[in-house]
Amino acid sequence: MNIMTTLTNPTESTIVPFSMVATPSFIERVWPAQKISKESEAERKSVSSQTLTGLGGYWKGRKPLILNRACILGALLPATEDAQADLAVFERLMMMDDHGFVLRGGGRSASEYARLAITHGVFTPDVLAQYFERRVGRPMIVEPISSLDMEAIDEIGRNLVWATSLREDGWRDVAETILAHVPYEQKVDDTDRPEYLEAAGYAGDEVTWQMVNSHLGTSAQSIPQLVEQLGVMRFGRLPKIGDAFSGSGQIPYEALRTGCDSFASDQNPIAALLTWSSFELAGSAPDELEKVVQRLAGIARQVETEMVRYETNSRGDRIKALLYCVEIRCPETGYLIPLAPNWTISPKMRTVGRLVANHSDRRMDIEIVTNATDAEMKAAETGTVDGDYVTYQLDGETHRFSISRSRGDRRDGDIKGNLLRRWNSDEIVPRADDIFGERLYCIQWATRDTLEAARQTVYYAAPCAEDMEREDLVQSTVEANLAGWRADGLVPDMPIEPGLKTDDPIRTRGWSDWLHLFNPRQILVLSKLHAAIRASDDAARLYFFMPRALDNNSRLNRWKPSQGGGLGGVVGTFDNQALNTLFNFAVRGSIGFRSLVAGPARSQQLNGPRRVETVPGNRVSEPRDIWVTDPPYGDAVVYHELTEFFISWLRKNPPAPFDTWTWDSRRPLAIQGEGEDFRRKMVETYGNLTKLMPDNGMQIVMFTHQSGSVWADLALIFWGAGLQVSAAWYIATETGSNAPGKRGVGLVQGTVILVLRKRNGNVSGYEDEIVQDVRAEVAHQIDTLFGLNQSLKGAGRIENLFEDADLQMAGYAAALRVLTGYTSIDGKDMTAEALRPRRKNEVGFVDRMIDYAVSVANEHMVPDGLTARLWQQLSGPERFYLKMLSLESNGLTKLDNYQNFARAFRVGDHGAFMASSRPNEARLKNAIDFGSRTGFDIPEFGTGLVRAVLFAIEALQRELEPEVVLLQLRDIVPEYFKRRQDIVEIAEYVSRQRGRDQEEGRNAAVLSNLLRNERL
């Protein structure tokens, strides 16, 4: 083609439209998944400093921006015949090579580089000294150094500088040479994340752009220019990226930031609001973002002023937080008992609650104790509630009763019920005769003279009569204005629909309207905030703050005594992804808004085309070249229910452009969980997206999986959608406490990245033929990646580009690439097969092919030090143990590795092998952990050679006589003499992996020598 194109940033070079129309993408051939994993993990660990978290931390399912950028650039960049050069360009653009790490190192001093060089043995002391000089005298002059070691660096200190000849740019080459010897994880931990620098990017870096342009045939001088030129070469235009499950907006925002035309859609209006805000706030100039935050702070101060009469005592002190608890009448004594799991308020200020009997009013009062004794602090750790039971002491006698029995809980089949009265829509506090009452028991005050200080002086006190008068004033004010506020759409007027998560407030409290999840004080302050934001000329850009404020102002806000270094503080509603009601909760004073006022952690001016819609994926009509999506596969977070918490406040009279959106969760349309309905909706959605992309378009699908059947399900979904898998990668994105679920313990921590193309043509095949195709494709894929590992090591890389998890994933991808290329198998239309209902535990053709691909992949992943012959003779659990032993010796101890390989090797319960299942510090049981008795009952492991070797090692560690150990081995290993050489091989392997500086490694070596020298 000789058609010319007009670029927004014209350059001397001519970009030929569609010249890469049929060129494979980089992400389909080579993708540095291990490096991307480490970068993703670093971003997730940065918590609140992540760019978009400030818009709404309540939305937990965020994929790291660095991962999204890697997907987008990986899809646009070509895969050429020179894989190493492709990789070098990609890593340069991602700031993941040593050139990038010099920039990310920012102000790293000359002495820091010198220390790195010595630590990692890059240069000898005399050679290292050639690159540095020392400053001496006044005025300062520099003098050469003859030798440089750690002692000399300590002596010279800050006066160590780069040599004069390197001052301009030459020092960067030396710095890159030094960094090439530093492990990647250390480089990531010691430098800034790329997103801190991406606004500047490589602007003015002639070396980088010469390298990139010479390889790609482009003429860019920035990443947005490069993205546009690659788009023209692939699609004839600026590339159009879309996300039909936009969620928090991470993918669409990163698409816009890289320079693409970005489209986002999500049927959930809260997700759309987050995405829109990411475009307009994180995509604004830094000074413009600062203006928005200042406007928000002004509104917060305005609300503070309006709340003075409700929050200020006679001394001028101001309410910072109020602590409430639920109360219930004891069926035995008739006393009102306050409920809380503990009565600790502030460990740092040694403040606790203590129950005191009030016989005249037949209730237990709560006395606030400051400067509590150790005994009082200890006593406060035990509250009145433990599980379903209330326990308290009255006049020296202990009383105990069941909450569920008092509530009258009952079950009729699958339907749960109780005796709780359903609150009326306009009620804001319990009635006097309700089963559950509510009590204010403590107030955190900020002193008058420190109200404007960065850190206020606080104290705690029980409420007095004056405080209770203010409570009555708040309640009467809300009751008097509620109808008008509802008419204006300032507060909720929306019933709670039953659901998986929304059943809880209905069943456990009798709440029937979303208004009931808010205390009168919260309703009052939030209505004022809502009105002030809507009255602003900049209402749309401020609207993101309403969900943030709601998250931190509800009856579901927990009081956390350890917050603020032990002062105590309020934790948000969606600290966990549920609507769990609380027995004691906290309410922020209006001055608490000060700490909430924030926006994106950083911003840069983005002017590219962008669009947001509240449309479900199966109804999207926007054509896109590339779809990048993170669907809710098996997702435990039911956002379509939880976000009704926010929708109930925002749905009436929102500012433009949100007034044209559908403010409804549309539960029936939500894609959720697994099963037939999930698969049907996924096929509809991805089939629609496939129709909306060109023939050379691409889809990248991210999903976090826990189910072993996920691969077969996905194959069927993408079959039905007309897509063919072209690649798959595994990225660690959820780590430790960031992983969804209870404290992130023992959960899947990774995300699978699937790359898909349109399936063109009609290809038919038979299972026996396809088996051979799968075997050949899997073997070829793994051998190719392994070969690239070796060639890069030969080129000076100190770490593998691909680890075993990547090779395993490549095996899955190769199998799916073959399978999803067929439209008919054994006479069955695979599109129709994708939608066919499944019987429980049905094992179909796809499941068999995936299992077969796994076995082929496993055969090709023989650990160093074991022969292929022995490897193929071992059972799945034995392979699992030896493979993980190899990974552990290389420092790869993430739990997700163990989980994934357990599935791959068909290990039923990998927990039987684990000494630790901590997310980032998982560990196999060693010989001592197994001991002489356990582990023999593990299927396909207990009777095998690996368990026998561990048994013998443990016996040697117990200092059993060597002759006795050999006799015991002969007893437990069938055909011992035929298998003796295999036992030697396993013992030597264990010795190498454990290391001879460890007792187990030494005893494994002893066992090997005993066997070799055994007299037959």
N, C-alpha and C positions, 0 to 999 in steps of 0.2 A: 504494500500500500504506500502511496505517496501523499495521502491526505495530510495536511498540516493541522495542528490544533493551536488554539490561542489559550495560553496559560495565564492565570492571574499573576504569576511572577515570571514573566518571559525572560529567557536566558538565550545565550548564543546558540546552544545546542538545539537540534530539532528532535522532538519527541514524536515518534510515529504511532498514531492511534492503533490499537489492537495488535501491536507487534508481539505482545506476550499473551494473546488470547488463549493459546493452547499450552502455555508453559506451566508446568507443575509449580506449586507454591513451596517455599522453603519449609513451612510447617508440615508438609506432607512427606518430607524426606529426612530432614535433620532439624532437631530442635533441642537446645541444651536444657532439658527438663530439670536436671539436678541443680543447675545454677538458678533457674527460675524459681524452683522450690525454696532455695535459701533466701532469695530476694523476697518472695511472697511471705515467708515466715517472719522475716525482719519487719516487713510492713505491718503484718497483723499484730506483732508484739508491741508496736509503737502506740497502740490503743488510740488515745485521744489526739495524737499528733497526725493521724491519718487525715488526708486532705478533706474527705467528705463526712467524717464521723460527726463533726460539729453540727451538721444539719439535722441529725437525728440518730442518736446512738441506740434508740429503741429498735431499730431495724438491724437484726443481727446477721442476716445472710449476705454479707458483702464479700465479693471476690476482689482480691487485691488489685489495685490499679496497675501494678507492674505486670501482673499476669494478663490483664486485659490488653495492655499495650503489646505484650509479647505475642498474643494471639493475632492482633490486628496487623502488626508489621510482618509476622510470620506468614499471614495469608497473602499479603501484597507482594512481598519479596519473592523473586524467582528461585527455583532450585536449578542450578546450572550443572555442568559436568564437573565443576571444581567445588566439591562439597566443603573443603577446608576454607576456601575463599568466601563461599556463601556464609559459613559460620562466622568468619572474622568480621564480615560486614554487619551481620545481625548483632553480634556482641558489641561492636563499636556503637551502633545506633542505640542499643539498650544501655550503654554505659556499663557493660558487664566485662569489658576487657581491661587490661592494665592501664591503657591510655585513659579510659573512663575513671578508673579508680584513683588516678592521680588528681583528676578534677574533683572527684568525690571526697578526696582527702582534705580538700580546702587548705586550711592553714597548717598542715602538718609540717613540722620543722625539719631542718637538715639533720639534726641529731636523731630525730625519730626514724628517719630513713636509714641512718647509719646503724642504729640499734637493730632494725629489722634485718639489715644485711648481715650483721654478725650472728643474730639469733638463728637465721636460716642458712648460714654458711654460704652466702652468695660470693663473697670475695675474701681473700686472705687479708690480714690487717694492713700489710704494706700496699697491696693493690687498692684497697678501700680508701686509704689515705690520699690517693691521687685525685679523688673526686671532691675533697673537702679542704678547707683552710680554717685557720683560727684568727679571730679578731683580737688585737692586743693594743695597749696603750691608749692615750688620749692626745690628739685626736686618733680615732681608731684606724689602724692599718691592719692588713691581713698578712699572714705568713704561712708557708707550707707546713704540712705535717708529714712526718716520716712513717708513722705507723699508727693505726687506729683500732683500739679494742675497747671493750666496755669500760675499763678503768680510765682510759684516756677520754672517752666521751663524758664520763662523770666529772672528770677534772675540768674539761673545757667548758662544759655546760652550754649556756645560751650563746657563747661566743663561737660555737661551731657553725660554719656557713659553707655553702657550696663553693667550689673553686671558681675563681674569677672567670675562667674560660667557659664555665657552664652557666653563668648567671642569667643569660637571656632565656634560652629554651633548652639548652643542652642538658640541664639537670633533669628534665622530664624523661629523657631517654634512659638515664641512669636509674631514675625512680621506677620506671616501668620494668627494667631489668630486675631490680630488687623485688618488686611486687610479684613478678612471675614465679618467685620461689615461696610465696606466702600462701597457705591454704585458703581456698575461696571463702569459707565460712568466716575466717578471721578477718579477711578483707571487708566483708559485708558488715561485720560487727564493729569494725574500727572506723567506718566512714559514713558519710551522709547517704541517705537513700536517693536514688536517681530523681524522684519527683521533686526534691528540693532544688534541683538544677535544671529541670526540663524547660522552664520558662526561657532560660537563656540557651539551653541546648548546646549545639556546637557552632553557634553563630560566630563567624570569623575564624573558625578552625580550618585553615586551608588544607592541612595534612589530612584531616578526616574526610573532607569532601572530595579531595583528589582521590583518595582510596576508594570511597563509595562510588563516585561517579565513573571512575575508570572501570570498575567491575560491572556496574549495572548499565552503562551507556546513558546515564542521566546527566543533568547539569544543575543539580540542586545545591543550595547553600543553607538549607534548613530542613528539618524533618517535615513540616507541612508542605514545603515545595516538593520534596522527594515523594511524599505520599500522593500528591496530586499527579506528578509525572508517572508514577507507577500505575495509578488509576487509569490514566489516559492510555497507557501501553496495554493494560488488561481489558478495560471496559469502555474506552473511548471518552472518559469523563472523570471528573473528581469522584473518587470511590464513594459509594453510598453504603453505609453500614447501618444495620438495624438490630434492635433487640426487642422481642415481643414479650419478654418477662423482665421488664426493666428494674423492678424492685427498687433498690436504693439509688439507682442511676449510675453505678460504677462503670458499667460497660459503655453506655451512651456518652458519658462524660469523657472517658478516655478516648473514644472514637473522635469526638469533637476536638479534643486536645491534640491529637496526632494530625489533625487537618482534614478529617473526613466530613462528608455530609452525614449528619447523625440523626437517626430516627429512633424514638423510644415509644413503646406502647406497654401498658399494663392495665388490666381491667380494674385494678385497685387504685382509687384516686389518691390515696396516701402515698403509694409508690410513685405515682405520676407527679405528685407535688414535690417529693424528694428529688426526682429526676429533673424537673423544671428548675428547681432551686439550684441544683448542681450546675446546670447550664448558665443560669443568670447571675449566680453569686460567685461560685468558684471559677466561672468563666468571665468574670469582670476584672477590671484593672484593680490592683491592690488598694489604691486610694479610694476607688469607688466602693469596694467592699467595706473599707473602714467607715465610710459615710453611712452605709446601711447599718452597720453594727452600732454606730453612735446614735442613729435614729432610734434603734431598738432600745438602747440604754436609756434614751430620753423618755420613751414610753414607759419603760419599767419604773423610772423615777416618778413619772406622773401617777402611775398606779400606787406607788408607795405613799405619795402625798394624799391620795384619796382614801387610803386605808389607815391613816394616822389615828383617827378616832376609835378605830376598832382594835388597834394593836399597841397602844401606848398607855403605860400606867401613870400613876400620879407623880412618880419620880422622873418621868420622861424617858424611862427605859422602853425598849421596843421589842416586841415578840419576834424571835428568830425561828422558833419551832414550837409546836404543841404536840404532846403525846397523849393519845387516846387509847382506851382499851374497851373491849366488849365485856359486858357483865351478864351474869346468869344467876337465877335464884336456886340455891341448893334445895333439892327435894326433901332432904332430911331435916335441916335446921331452919330453912326458910330465909337464910341470910343471902343478900346479894353478894356474889363473889366476882371480883375483877379477874379477867383472864389474860394471861401472858405466859409465854414459855420461860421467861426470866424477868427479873426486875433490875437488871444492870442498865444504868443510864449513861454514865461517863466514867470509864476506868481511870482516865487521866485526872479527873477532878474528884475521883472516889465518891461518886454520887450514885445512889441506888434508891429503889423504892422498898418500903417495908410495910407489910400488912398489919393493920391495927384494928381490933374489933370495936365496932360502934354498936353497942347493945341497944341504945335508944332507937336508932333507925334500922336495926337489924341488917347490918351490912358490914363488909370489911373495907375500911378506909385505907388509902395509900399515903403513907407518910414519906416525904422526900428527905433523905439523909445525905448530907454532904460531909466530907472528911470522914467517910465511913471507916470503921476498923477492918482489919483483915477478916475477922469473923463475919462481919456484916457484908463485906464484899463477896465472901464465899457463899453465904446464905442466899444472896441475891441471884446467884447463878441458877438456882432452882426456882421456877415460877409455879404458877397454879395449874398450868396445862402441860400434860405429857401425853402426846398422842390423842386418844379419844377420851382421856380421863382428866377430871379436875380433882386436885388434891390440895387441901388446906388444913390449917390447925385453928381450932376455936377453943379457947379456955383449956389448952393443954391436950385436947383430944383431936385426933386426925380424922378427917372426913374425906370420902372419895366417892365420886359418882361419874356416870358416863354422859358425855355430851350428846352422843347420837341418841341415847335413850331419852334424855331430856328434850331433845329436838323431835322425838317421835319418828326417827328414821324407819322406813319400811321399804320393801321391795315386792313388786308384783310382776314376776317374770323378769324382763329386762328394764322395767320401769321403776325408777326410784321415786319415793315421795317422803313427806314428813308433815309435821303439824305446824310448820312455820306459816305465819300469815304473809301473804303476798302484799308488799307495799303498794299503795296507790301511786299513780304516776306523779302526783305533785307533792308527795311526802319527801322530806329531806332528813328527818331524824326518826328513830324508832318511837313507837308509842309506849306509854308506861306499862301496858300489860303485855307487851311482846315478850317472847321467850328470851331474845337477846336484846339487852340495852346497850348504851354507849356512854362512856364516862371520860371526861378530861381529867387526867391525873398529874400532869407535870407540864411546866412551861419553861422553855429555854429563852432567857432574856439577854439581849445585848444592851450594855450600859449606855446611857445617854451620851457620855463624853467620848465614846469610841465608835459611835454610829458611822462616822465617815472614815474611820481608819481602815487600812487594808485588811487587818485582822481585828475583829471586835473582841472586847472582853465580855465573856458570857458567864451567866450563873443559872442555876436551876432552882425552881421553887414550885411547891404545890399551888394550885389555883386558890385564890382567896375570893371573898364575896364580890369585890370589885371586878375581878376577872370573870366571874360567872354572870355579872350584869352585862359585860361586853359580849359574852357568848349569847345571851338572850337578845341583845341588840342586833347581832349578826343574823341570828335566826329570823327575827321579825322582819329585818330589812329584805332578806332573800324571799321570804314568804309573800311580802307585799309586792315585790317586783317580778316574781317568777313568771306570771302570765305574760307580762309585757316583754320580758327578755326572750321568752320562747317565741313569741310572735315575731320578734326581730331576728330570730335565729342565733342569739348570743349564747344560749345554753341548750342542752339536749332536750328533745321532745321525741324520743325514739325508744320503743320497747326493745328489750333484750330478747333476741330469738334464741331458742334452745339450740345447742350445738356441742361439739366435742369439748370445747373450752368454755363456752358461754353458759353451759349448764351449771358450772360451779357457783357463781354468785347467786343464781336463782335458787339452787338447792340448799346451799349452806347459809344464806342470809334472808331469803325471801325477796330479794331485790327483783324488780320487774322492768325497770327503766334504766337506761344508761346514766341518768341523772343521779341515781342512788349510789353510784360508785364514788360520789363526791360529797364531802362534808360541807356544811353550810359556808364555812369560811372559804373553802376552795371554790365553791360556786360563785361567791361574791367577788373574790379577787380575779377569777378567770373571766367572769362576765365583763369586768372593767377592762381587763387586758384585751379581750376580744374586741370590745367596742373601740378601744383606742387604736388598735391595729387596723381595723376596717375603716376608721375615719382618716387614716394617714393617706397622703398623696402617693405613697410608695407601698401601699398595702400588699400588693402581690409579692414583692420581694421580702416583706416582713412575715408573710403568712406561715413560712416554715416553722416559725417560733411557736406557733400555737400547739402543734403536736408535742414539741419539746417541753413546753410548759405543762401540758396535760399529763404527760408521762411522769412528771415530777410533782404533781399535785392531785392525788386521788386517795381514796380510802385504802388503796392497795400499796401505798408507800410504806416501806419498812423502816423502822428506826434501827440503825446499825451503830452500836456503842463504840466499835473500833474505828469508825470513820473519823477523819480529821486528826489522826494520830492519837485516838482515844478520847477526844472531846465528845464524840457522838455526832451523828448526822443522818440525813434522810436519804434513802435509796429509792431509785425510780421504780415505777410500776412494772416495767418490762426488764427489770434486773434478771428475771427469768421469763421465758416466753409462755406465759400462762396468765390466767385471771384468778389466781388463788387468793381467796379472802384471808384476812389476817385477824388474829385475836387482839393484837395491839398494833397501832399504826401511827404514823407521824404526819403532821401538816406543817408545811413551810409558812413562815410569815412572808409578807410581801418583799421584805429586804432579801429574802432568799432568791429572788429573781436575778439579783446582781450576778450571782455565780453562774447562772444559766445563760446569761446573755453572751452569745458567741455566734460564730458562723463557721464557714470552712476554715481549716487550718492555714490555707494559703490560696492564692488565686492568681490568675493571669488572664489578660484580655484575649478572649476567643471570639472571632467574628464569623466563623463558618456557619453554614446553614444547619439549623437544628429544628426539631419538631417533636412534640409530645402529645400522645393521644391516650384516652382511657378506653381502649378497645381490647377485647380478648384476642389472643393470637390467631384463633381460627376465623376471625372477622377482619383482620388487618388487610388493608388494600394498598399499602405503600410499597412500590417496587424497590428492592434493595439488591445490591451486588453481592454483599456478604451479610449473613445473619450470624450474630454471636449471641448465644442465649445460655441462660443458667436456669433451666426449668426446675420445678419443685418436685423432682423425683424422690419418693419415699421421705419427703420432708416432714419432720415432726412439728414444724412451726406452721400453725394454721392461720396464716396472715389474713385470710378472708374473714375469719371470725374476730381475731384480735383487733384488727384495725377499725372495726365498728366502734370501738372505744373512742377513736378520734373522729370518725365520720359523723357520729351523733352530734358532735359540737360544730362541725364545719360545713355540714351539707346545705344549710339554708343561707341564702344570700352571700355566697363567697364573692370576693372581688374578681374582676376580670384579670386574666383570661379563664379563671377556674369556673366561672359561672356557666360555661358551655360544656363542662365535664359532667359525666354521670357520677353523682355522689351516692353510690350504693356499692356494697361489697359484692353483690351478685353471686351469692354462694353457689347456686346451681351450676354456674359456668366455671367455677374454680377447678383447676387441675390439682389433684391431691392424692398422695399415697401410692398404692399399687393396685393391681387387679384389672378387671375388664374395663370398667368405666375410665380408669386412668389411661389405659392403653388406647381406647377409642378416642379420647379427647386429644391425646398426644399425636396420634396419627392424623386427626383432623387439622391440628395446629401446624405440624411440620409439613403436612401435605400442602397446606395453604402457603406457607413460607416458601416451599419449593417452587410453586407456581409463580411466585413473585420475584424470582431471581433468574438471571440469564443462564444460558446453557453452560457457560464457563464460571458461573457463580459458585459460591461455597457457603457451607454452614459449619460453624464451630459450636459444639454443644458441650457445656460443662455440667458435670453432675458428681455429687458426692454419694457414694453408695455404701450400704451395709449388707445388702442381700446378695447371696451367692448366685441367685437366678437373674441378676441384673443384665448380664450380657445377652442372654437369650431374649429377654424382654425388649432390650434396646434394638437388637437385630430385627425383631418383628416390627417394632414401631417404625424404624427407618425403612424397612422393606415396604410397609404400607404407605409410607409418605413419598415413595419414589426416590429414595436416596441410597447412595452407596458409600460405605465407609472407605476412607482413603488413608487414615492414620489415627493413632491413639497414643496419648501420653499421660503420664501420671505425675501430678504436682501435689506437694505437701502444702496445704493451705490452712488447715485447722489444727492449731497446736495448743496443748495444755488447756489452760482455762479459757482459751478462745474457742475451743471446740464446742459445738452445740451440745446441750444436755447438762446433766448434773456434774458441775465442776470439771467437765471435760475429761473425766477419768474413763479410760478404757474404750473410747469411742473412735470411730473411723476419722482419720485426720487428713485424708487426701481427697483430691478432686481429679477425676478422669476428664481429659480433654479429647473429645472425638471430632475428627475432621471428616466432613462429608461432601460429596458431589452429587449432582443429578445423575440418576441412573438412565443412561441412554440406550435405546434399542431393547430387543426382547431376546434373552438368552435362556435356553432350556438345558437342563442337565439331570444326571442321575447320581444318587448318593454315592455309589461305589466309585464313580469317576471323580466326584467332588472331593472325596477323601484324599485322593492322591494330589489334587490341586492344592488343598489346604496344607498338606504336609510339605510340599515343595515351597509354597509361598512363605510359610512360617519359618522354615529353615533358612531360606534366602534372606528374609528380613532380619533375623537375628544375626546371621553371619555378616551381613552388610554393616550393621551397627557395631558389632564386635570388631570388625576390620577397621572401621573408622576410629574406634577407641585406640587401637594399636598404632595406627598411622599418626594420630595426634600425639600419642606418647612419644613416638619417635621424633616428632617435631618440637619436643621440649615441654609439653604440658605435664604437670606433676600430678594431675588428678584425672580420673576417668571422666569422659564426657557423659557416658551412659553407665548406670549401675544396673544390677540385676533386675530391679523393679521396672526399669525402662525396657529391658530386653523382654521381660515377661509381658509387659503391656504391648510391645511390638508384636508379640505372638498373637495376642487377642485381636489386634488390629488387622494383622495379615489374614487371620481366619475370617473376620467379618468382611474384609475387602473382597475375598473370594465369594463368600456366601451371598452378600447383598448385591453382587453383580448379576445374579440369576433372577429372572422373573418367574421361572417355573422349575420345580425340582420334583422328579418322579411323577410328573404329570399334574402336580398341584400348583395352582396359581398362588404364589407367595404373598401377593397383596391381600388376597382373600384369606389366606392362612393367618396373616397377621391379625385379622379381626375376629378370627374364630374363637369362641369361648374355650377356656382351658379347664380341664378337670384338675382337682386338687392333686398336687404331687405328680402331675403328668410330666414325663420326660420325653420330649419330642426330638425331632431330627436336629433342630438347632442346638438344643442342649447337648446332644451327642457330639455334634461337630465342635462346639466350644470346648467340651471336655477333651476331645481328641487333640485340638490345637494346644491346649494347656500341656498335655502329655508330651507332644512334640517339642514345645518350647522348653519344658523341663529337661528333656533329653539333651538339649543343646547347651544347657547352662550348668555344665559340670564344674564344680569348684576346683580351683587350682590345688593340686596335690592329690587328687583322686583320679583314678583311671575311669574312662568311659565304661569299661566292662563292669567294674564294681558298681558304679553309679546306677547302671541300668538294672542291676540285680537287687538294689535296695528298695524297700517299700516307701510309700509316700511319706509317712511320719518320720522315717529314718532320713530321707532326703531333706525333709523340712529341718530337722535338728542340725544336720551337718551344714546345710546352706546358711542357716541363721548363725551358726557358729562362725562362719566365714565373714558374714556381715558385721557381727559384733567385733571381731578382731580388727575391722577397718573403721570402727567407731560409729557404725550405722545402727543406732539403738532406738529408733522411733517405733512406737507400737504399731503404726500402720503397716510397716514392713512385715512384721510377724503376722498380722491379720491377713494381709494379701497373700503371702506365701503359704499360709495355712490353707486358704481356699484353693490355691493353685495345686498344692500337694494333697488335697482332699483329706486334711486332718480334721477329724470331727470336733475335737475339743483341744485347741492349742493351749488353753489355760493349764492343762496337765503338764506342759513342758516349761511353764514360765515361773521363774523365781520372782520377777517383778513385772507388773503390767502398767507401770507409770508411763504416760504418753511419750515423754522424751528420754526416759531412762529405763526402757524395757530390758529384760535380761533373761536368758535361758537358765534353767536349773543346771548346775554343774554336777559332777559326780557326788560330791558331799551332800548337795541338796536332795538328790535322789536317794542317797543312802544305800543300804544293802537290801532293803525290802520293797521300796516303792518303785513305781514305774513299770513293773513287770506285767501289770494288768492293762496297760495302754495297748489298744488294738494295733496290730501290725508293727509294734515297736518293742513291746515287752519281751517278745521271744526272739528278737533279732540280734544281729551282731553289734549294733551300736550300743544297745542297753547292756550287752555282755561286757563290752570294753569299759563302759562307765562303771559297771559293777567291779571290775578288776582294778580300775584306777582308785576307786574309793577304798577297796581293801588294802591297797598299797599305802594309801594315805593314813589308814588306821594301823600301819606298820605290821600287817599280817605277813607271815613268812612267804617269800616269793614262791617256794615250791607248793605251798598250800593254795596260793592264788591260781597257779597254773592248773592244779588239780580241780579246783572249783570251775575254772573256765571249761575244762574238758567235760565236766558234768552238765553244764548248762548250754553248751553249743553242740547241736547235732552235727555229726560228721565233722568233728573238730579238726582233724588233721587235713581234710580237704579244704577247710575254710581258714586254716591258720594264717596263710599269707594275706587274706582279706582282713583278718583281725589286726595284723601288723600294719597294714596300710591305713586302717582307721585310727589305730593308736598313734601312728606318726602324724596323721592329719590333725588329730586333737592336740598333740604336743605343739605343732607349729601354730595352730590358731590360738591356743591358750598362752603360749609363750613360756619359755623355759625359766623365766624369772618368777613364774607363778607355780605354786605347789602342784596344781593339777597338771600343768604342762610338763613339769619335771617328772611326775609319776607316770604320765602317758609315755614319755621317752623311756623311762625305766621298763615299763611293760613291753614296749617294742623290742628293746634289747633282750629282755628275758625270753621273748618268743623266738627271736632270731637265734639265740644261743641254746634254745631248749634241746635237751638230749632226747632223741626219738628212739 
